[in-house]
Amino acid sequence: MTVTPDSIPRQMRQLQSLITAEGELRLSIASVPTPKPAANEVLVRIEAAPINPSDLGLLLATADVSQATLDGGVATAPIPPATMGGLATRIGEAMPVGNEGCGTVVAAGEAPEAQALLGHLVSIVGGATYAEYRTAQTFLLMDLPAGTTAEQGASCFVNPLTALGMVETMRLEGHSALVHTAAASNLGQMLNRICIADGIPLVNIVRRPEQAELLRGQGALHVCDSSQSTFTKDLTAALTTTGATIAFDAIGGGDLVSRILGCMEAAANANATEYSRYGSSVHKQVYIYGSLDRGPTQLIRNFGFSWSLGGWLLTPFLQKIGLESMVRLRQRVIDELTTTFASHYTDEVSLTGAIEPETIRKYARQATGEKFLIRPMLG
C-alpha cells in the first residue's frame, strides 16, 4: 500500500483501553484525528506492532479475560473489585495502547533530520502504536537498513534494550554473571544469545522441561528447571560455577526470588571457612522487572543480610546511562537485528482481531513460544 502526503486520511483507527467506574474493561477501535508531525517529528504508517508483556498492564489492566465478551465492536471484561483502587486515576479515560512498532515514514516536519527520513522504514517507541499512524520524534526512532521488513523491525526497542540493559546493569554494579527467570521467553532467548556472544556466564531459570531443552539447543550452558525436585541443588551448583550474584526476575510473585537469594547465599558459603551470624559478605541483588505472577513476593530469610531486592524498568535505566550509551546500545540492535535480536511471531492479527475475546485470552496467557503481532493496516 503506497501512501503519499495528499492521501493520508484525516481520521485513523486506534485501539483504546477504557476502565469504567463500574469496574469494567472496555476495548474498542476508535476513529481519531490522524496526528500531524511537528518540526522534528515524522508521521509513521504503522505496519507491525508486537504485543509484549509490558503492553498488557495498560491494555487489559487486571481484567478477568476469561469472561471477556464482544458486542457492538466493544470487548468487555470485569475487573476484580480488589484491584480497582490501583486503577482509579485512569477511570473514564480511553487510553491508546502499544509501546513500540515499525512502519514507513509518510510525512515529516520541516527539520532536515525529519525530512531525510521520508520513505524510510523505521522502528518507534513511545506508546499508541496499536494504530494506523503515529508521530515520533526523530531521536526516538531507529532508521532501519534497506531490506529490513516491518516484522523484523517491530520489536527493536523493548526486548532488545531490556536484555542489553540487564547486561549493562550487571557490569555497572560490579557483577560478572547473571541469573534470568522465564528464560525461554523471546527476551530470554535474546539475553542468552547476548551472553554467549559476549562470554558472560548466564544461569537460565525455566518452568518446564521443554523450555530447558529449547535453551540448551541454543547453546545455553546453565539451565535450571524450577518444576524439578532437584531445582535448589541444580541452581546452587550453577551459581557456584558461574559466580552469579545478580538476577532479573520476570515472575514477581511467589517464592522464586527468595529461592534465588537462598541459593546465592549457599553458593557464597560453599567454600566458607568461618561462621558468621550475619551470613556471607557477598552482596546478592535481585531485580523484579515483570509480573507473570501477580501474587505477593514471598521472602524466607535464609540468605543473610548482604542482599537487595528492587524493581527494574527500561525507561529509567536508559535515562540513567545517558544519550551516548543509549545510542551505542541501539546501534548494536540495528547491527544484529536479524541475528541476536531476531523476534519470531506465532500469530498476526488486525486491530479488530486483537479485541476478539478468544484472541485476548490467548495473548493474555503470555505463554512461552506464543507472540502476537498486530498489523493495523489489515483492516
C-alpha positions as CSV (number, residue, x, y, z in Angstrom):
1,M,0.0,0.0,0.0
2,T,1.5,3.3,-1.1
3,V,0.7,6.4,0.9
4,T,1.5,10.0,-0.2
5,P,1.1,13.1,2.0
6,D,-2.0,14.0,-0.1
7,S,-3.6,10.6,0.6
8,I,-3.1,10.5,4.3
9,P,-6.6,10.2,5.8
10,R,-7.8,12.9,8.3
11,Q,-9.1,10.2,10.6
12,M,-7.4,6.9,11.6
13,R,-8.2,3.8,13.7
14,Q,-6.7,3.4,17.1
15,L,-7.1,0.6,19.7
16,Q,-8.1,2.1,23.0
17,S,-8.5,0.7,26.5
18,L,-11.0,2.2,29.0
19,I,-11.8,1.4,32.6
20,T,-15.3,2.3,33.8
21,A,-16.3,3.4,37.3
22,E,-18.4,0.2,37.5
23,G,-15.3,-2.0,37.2
24,E,-15.4,-3.0,33.6
25,L,-12.6,-3.1,30.9
26,R,-13.7,-1.9,27.5
27,L,-11.5,-2.3,24.4
28,S,-12.5,-0.7,21.2
29,I,-11.2,0.6,17.9
30,A,-11.8,4.3,17.9
31,S,-11.7,6.8,15.0
32,V,-9.4,9.7,15.9
33,P,-7.7,12.5,14.0
34,T,-4.5,11.5,12.3
35,P,-1.7,13.4,14.0
36,K,0.4,15.9,12.2
37,P,4.2,15.9,12.7
38,A,5.9,18.8,14.4
39,A,9.2,20.2,13.1
40,N,11.4,17.5,14.4
41,E,8.8,14.7,14.1
42,V,7.8,12.2,11.4
43,L,4.4,10.6,10.8
44,V,4.8,6.8,10.6
45,R,2.3,4.5,8.9
46,I,2.3,1.6,11.4
47,E,2.7,-1.8,9.6
48,A,3.6,-4.0,12.6
49,A,3.4,-3.7,16.4
50,P,4.1,-6.5,18.9
51,I,2.1,-7.4,21.9
52,N,4.7,-7.5,24.7
53,P,4.0,-8.5,28.3
54,S,4.7,-4.8,29.2
55,D,1.8,-3.8,27.0
56,L,-0.7,-6.0,28.8
57,G,-0.9,-3.9,32.0
58,L,-2.3,-0.9,30.1
59,L,-4.2,-3.0,27.6
60,L,-6.0,-5.4,29.9
61,A,-5.4,-3.8,33.3
62,T,-6.3,-6.6,35.8
63,A,-9.5,-7.7,34.0
64,D,-10.7,-11.3,34.1
65,V,-10.4,-12.0,30.4
66,S,-11.9,-15.5,30.9
67,Q,-15.2,-13.6,31.0
68,A,-14.5,-11.3,28.0
69,T,-17.3,-10.8,25.5
70,L,-17.7,-8.7,22.3
71,D,-20.7,-6.7,21.5
72,G,-21.1,-3.9,19.0
73,G,-17.4,-3.7,18.4
74,V,-16.5,-3.3,22.1
75,A,-14.8,-6.1,24.0
76,T,-15.6,-6.0,27.8
77,A,-14.4,-7.9,30.8
78,P,-14.9,-7.5,34.5
79,I,-12.2,-6.1,36.8
80,P,-11.9,-7.6,40.3
81,P,-13.0,-5.1,42.9
82,A,-9.8,-5.7,44.9
83,T,-7.7,-4.2,42.1
84,M,-9.9,-1.2,41.2
85,G,-8.2,1.1,43.7
86,G,-5.0,0.9,41.8
87,L,-6.8,1.9,38.6
88,A,-8.6,5.0,40.0
89,T,-6.6,7.5,38.1
90,R,-7.4,6.1,34.7
91,I,-11.2,5.5,35.2
92,G,-13.2,7.0,32.3
93,E,-10.1,7.8,30.1
94,A,-9.8,5.9,26.8
95,M,-6.1,5.2,26.6
96,P,-4.2,4.3,23.4
97,V,-2.0,1.2,23.7
98,G,1.2,-0.2,22.2
99,N,4.7,0.5,23.3
100,E,6.6,0.1,20.1
101,G,6.1,-0.7,16.4
102,C,7.5,-0.4,12.9
103,G,6.4,1.4,9.7
104,T,7.1,3.7,6.9
105,V,7.6,7.5,7.3
106,V,4.9,9.1,5.1
107,A,5.2,12.7,6.3
108,A,7.8,14.8,8.1
109,G,8.2,18.1,9.9
110,E,10.4,20.8,8.4
111,A,13.6,19.9,10.3
112,P,16.2,18.5,7.9
113,E,16.7,15.3,10.1
114,A,12.9,14.7,9.8
115,Q,12.8,15.4,6.1
116,A,15.7,13.0,5.5
117,L,13.6,10.1,6.8
118,L,10.7,10.4,4.3
119,G,10.0,6.9,2.8
120,H,12.3,5.1,5.3
121,L,11.2,2.1,7.3
122,V,11.7,3.0,11.0
123,S,11.1,1.5,14.4
124,I,9.5,3.7,17.0
125,V,8.8,3.7,20.7
126,G,6.7,5.9,23.0
127,G,3.2,4.4,23.1
128,A,0.0,4.4,21.0
129,T,1.4,2.1,18.3
130,Y,-1.7,0.0,18.0
131,A,-3.0,2.4,15.4
132,E,-2.8,3.1,11.7
133,Y,-0.5,6.1,12.2
134,R,1.8,7.5,14.9
135,T,4.0,10.6,15.1
136,A,7.5,10.1,16.6
137,Q,10.4,12.4,17.4
138,T,13.4,11.7,15.3
139,F,15.7,10.9,18.2
140,L,13.3,8.2,19.5
141,L,13.3,6.1,16.4
142,M,15.6,3.7,14.6
143,D,16.2,4.2,10.9
144,L,16.4,0.6,9.7
145,P,18.7,-0.7,6.9
146,A,17.4,-1.3,3.4
147,G,15.9,-4.7,3.0
148,T,14.5,-4.9,6.6
149,T,10.9,-5.9,6.9
150,A,8.3,-4.4,9.2
151,E,8.1,-7.7,11.0
152,Q,11.8,-7.7,11.7
153,G,11.7,-4.1,12.9
154,A,8.6,-4.3,15.0
155,S,10.4,-5.3,18.3
156,C,13.5,-3.2,18.2
157,F,13.1,-1.5,21.5
158,V,11.5,-3.2,24.4
159,N,13.0,-6.7,24.4
160,P,16.4,-5.9,22.9
161,L,17.1,-2.9,25.0
162,T,15.8,-4.7,28.1
163,A,18.2,-7.6,27.5
164,L,21.1,-5.3,26.8
165,G,20.1,-3.2,29.9
166,M,20.4,-6.3,32.1
167,V,23.9,-6.9,30.9
168,E,24.8,-3.2,31.3
169,T,23.4,-3.2,34.8
170,M,25.3,-6.2,35.7
171,R,28.6,-4.6,34.6
172,L,27.8,-1.2,36.2
173,E,27.1,-2.8,39.6
174,G,30.3,-4.9,39.6
175,H,28.8,-8.3,38.9
176,S,30.4,-10.8,36.5
177,A,27.5,-13.2,35.8
178,L,23.7,-13.1,36.0
179,V,20.5,-15.1,36.5
180,H,17.3,-14.7,34.5
181,T,13.9,-16.2,35.1
182,A,11.2,-17.1,32.5
183,A,14.3,-17.6,30.4
184,A,12.7,-19.3,27.4
185,S,10.8,-16.2,26.6
186,N,11.5,-14.1,23.5
187,L,13.5,-11.7,25.6
188,G,15.2,-14.6,27.5
189,Q,16.4,-16.1,24.2
190,M,17.9,-12.8,23.2
191,L,19.7,-12.5,26.5
192,N,21.1,-16.0,26.1
193,R,22.4,-15.1,22.6
194,I,24.0,-11.8,24.0
195,C,25.7,-13.7,26.9
196,I,27.0,-16.4,24.6
197,A,28.4,-13.7,22.2
198,D,29.9,-11.6,25.0
199,G,31.3,-14.5,27.1
200,I,29.1,-13.8,30.1
201,P,28.0,-16.7,32.3
202,L,24.2,-16.8,32.4
203,V,22.0,-19.0,34.6
204,N,18.6,-19.6,32.9
205,I,15.6,-20.5,35.1
206,V,12.6,-22.1,33.3
207,R,9.4,-23.8,34.4
208,R,9.1,-26.8,32.1
209,P,11.5,-29.4,30.7
210,E,10.7,-28.5,27.0
211,Q,11.8,-24.9,27.8
212,A,15.1,-26.2,29.2
213,E,15.7,-28.2,26.1
214,L,14.9,-25.2,23.9
215,L,17.6,-23.1,25.6
216,R,20.2,-25.9,25.6
217,G,19.6,-26.4,21.9
218,Q,20.5,-22.7,21.5
219,G,23.8,-23.1,23.4
220,A,22.8,-22.3,27.0
221,L,25.2,-24.0,29.5
222,H,23.3,-23.4,32.7
223,V,19.6,-24.1,32.7
224,C,17.6,-24.9,35.9
225,D,14.0,-26.1,35.8
226,S,12.0,-24.9,38.8
227,S,9.5,-27.8,38.3
228,Q,12.1,-30.4,39.1
229,S,12.7,-31.8,42.6
230,T,16.4,-31.1,42.2
231,F,15.9,-27.4,41.4
232,T,17.5,-26.0,44.6
233,K,20.5,-28.3,44.2
234,D,20.8,-27.5,40.5
235,L,20.6,-23.8,40.9
236,T,23.1,-23.7,43.8
237,A,25.5,-25.7,41.6
238,A,25.1,-23.3,38.7
239,L,25.6,-20.3,40.9
240,T,28.7,-21.8,42.4
241,T,30.1,-22.5,39.0
242,T,29.3,-19.1,37.4
243,G,29.6,-16.8,40.5
244,A,26.3,-15.1,39.5
245,T,25.2,-12.6,42.2
246,I,22.6,-10.6,40.3
247,A,19.3,-11.8,39.0
248,F,16.5,-10.4,36.9
249,D,13.1,-11.9,37.7
250,A,10.1,-11.7,35.3
251,I,7.8,-13.7,37.7
252,G,7.4,-11.3,40.6
253,G,5.0,-13.2,42.8
254,G,5.6,-16.4,44.8
255,D,8.8,-17.6,46.4
256,L,11.2,-17.8,43.4
257,V,13.0,-14.6,44.3
258,S,13.6,-16.0,47.8
259,R,14.8,-19.3,46.5
260,I,17.3,-17.5,44.2
261,L,18.7,-15.4,47.1
262,G,18.9,-18.5,49.2
263,C,20.8,-20.4,46.6
264,M,23.1,-17.4,46.0
265,E,23.9,-17.5,49.8
266,A,24.5,-21.2,49.7
267,A,26.9,-20.8,46.7
268,A,28.7,-18.0,48.5
269,N,29.1,-20.1,51.6
270,A,30.3,-23.2,49.6
271,N,33.9,-22.6,50.5
272,A,33.5,-20.6,53.7
273,T,35.9,-21.4,56.5
274,E,34.3,-19.3,59.2
275,Y,30.8,-19.0,60.6
276,S,29.1,-15.6,60.5
277,R,25.8,-15.0,62.3
278,Y,25.0,-12.3,59.6
279,G,25.6,-14.6,56.6
280,S,28.1,-14.2,53.8
281,S,29.6,-10.8,53.0
282,V,28.8,-11.4,49.2
283,H,26.2,-8.9,48.1
284,K,23.3,-10.5,46.3
285,Q,20.9,-8.5,44.1
286,V,17.6,-9.4,42.6
287,Y,15.6,-7.1,40.4
288,I,12.0,-7.8,39.6
289,Y,11.1,-6.5,36.1
290,G,7.9,-8.4,35.4
291,S,4.6,-9.7,36.9
292,L,3.8,-13.0,35.4
293,D,2.7,-14.0,38.9
294,R,0.6,-11.1,40.4
295,G,0.6,-12.6,43.8
296,P,2.7,-11.4,46.8
297,T,6.5,-11.7,46.6
298,Q,7.3,-14.1,49.4
299,L,10.7,-13.9,51.2
300,I,12.0,-16.6,53.5
301,R,15.0,-15.1,55.3
302,N,17.7,-17.7,54.8
303,F,20.2,-15.5,52.9
304,G,21.9,-13.4,55.4
305,F,22.0,-9.6,55.5
306,S,24.0,-8.7,52.4
307,W,21.2,-8.6,49.8
308,S,18.9,-6.2,48.0
309,L,15.6,-6.5,46.2
310,G,14.3,-3.9,43.9
311,G,12.4,-3.1,40.7
312,W,13.9,-2.6,37.3
313,L,12.3,-0.7,34.4
314,L,13.8,0.0,31.0
315,T,13.0,3.7,30.6
316,P,14.6,4.8,34.0
317,F,17.6,2.7,33.1
318,L,18.1,4.4,29.8
319,Q,17.7,7.8,31.4
320,K,20.3,6.8,33.9
321,I,23.0,5.7,31.4
322,G,22.6,8.8,29.2
323,L,22.3,9.5,25.5
324,E,25.8,8.3,24.4
325,S,25.3,4.9,26.0
326,M,21.7,4.6,24.7
327,V,22.9,5.3,21.2
328,R,25.5,2.6,21.5
329,L,23.0,0.0,22.6
330,R,20.6,1.0,19.9
331,Q,23.3,0.7,17.2
332,R,24.0,-2.8,18.4
333,V,20.3,-3.7,18.0
334,I,20.3,-2.4,14.4
335,D,23.6,-4.2,13.6
336,E,22.3,-7.6,14.9
337,L,18.6,-7.2,14.2
338,T,18.2,-10.4,12.2
339,T,20.5,-12.5,14.4
340,T,20.9,-11.7,18.2
341,F,17.8,-9.6,18.3
342,A,15.5,-11.5,16.0
343,S,11.9,-11.9,17.1
344,H,9.5,-14.6,16.0
345,Y,5.7,-14.4,16.0
346,T,3.2,-17.2,16.1
347,D,0.1,-15.1,15.3
348,E,-0.7,-12.0,13.3
349,V,-4.0,-10.0,13.9
350,S,-5.6,-6.9,12.7
351,L,-6.7,-4.1,15.1
352,T,-10.2,-5.6,15.2
353,G,-8.8,-9.1,15.5
354,A,-6.9,-8.0,18.6
355,I,-10.1,-7.4,20.6
356,E,-11.7,-10.7,19.7
357,P,-12.3,-12.5,23.1
358,E,-10.6,-15.7,22.1
359,T,-7.6,-13.8,20.8
360,I,-7.5,-11.7,24.0
361,R,-7.5,-14.9,26.2
362,K,-4.7,-16.3,24.1
363,Y,-2.2,-13.5,24.3
364,A,-3.2,-12.8,27.9
365,R,-1.7,-16.2,28.8
366,Q,1.8,-14.9,28.0
367,A,2.7,-18.5,27.1
368,T,6.3,-19.2,26.1
369,G,6.6,-19.6,22.4
370,E,3.5,-17.6,21.6
371,K,3.9,-14.0,20.4
372,F,1.4,-11.8,18.7
373,L,2.0,-9.1,16.1
374,I,-0.7,-6.5,15.3
375,R,-1.0,-5.4,11.7
376,P,-3.0,-2.2,11.8
377,M,-3.4,-1.9,8.1
378,L,-5.0,-5.4,7.7
379,G,-8.5,-4.0,8.3
